[in-house]
Amino acid sequence: MDQCTLPINLLQQIIADSIEIGYDKAMEDHNEATKVEVSKQWAYKKYSRKLVDRWIEIGIVKVYVHGGHDKLNRHELFKAHKTYNWHIHKIKIEKYSK
């Protein structure tokens, strides 16, 4: 079995991101006042057009048409934002596992 040694700060960041994703989903599921559908414009302002369009292109975030307007799921956006940089974590993990 291969072993992987990670620096504590990287492991803490991975755990913190996972907790935030779970908390966000739990709040969405239990709070009817939480706005789940957001406009593309809102997503572009919050996360940048380049990232949002890329997430849509690769299928991480789905576009829903509601009332003739494109809508995105706020939770999908948040999850994509928190996990999008995992390729950076993967590079760090590979570096420390050698």
C-alpha positions, 0 to 999 in steps of 0.5 A: 500500500502506498503512503502519502505524507501531507503537510498539516496545513494542506490537510487542514485546508482540504478538511476545511473546504469539505466541511464548508461544502457540507455545511452549505448543502445542509443550509440549503436543504433546511432553510427555505429562504436560501436562494438556490437558483441564481443568475449567470450574472450573479455567478460571473460577479462572484466567481468570474466569467472565465471560471463559471463558463469553464465549469459549465463547459466541463459539466461541473455546473448545469444551466437550468432555464427558468422563466426564459432565463438561464439559472445556475444552482448556487450550491453547485457553484460553491462546490465547484469553487471549493473543489476547482483548485484540487488539481493544485492540491493533487500536485502538492500531494504527488510532491509530498508522496514521493 
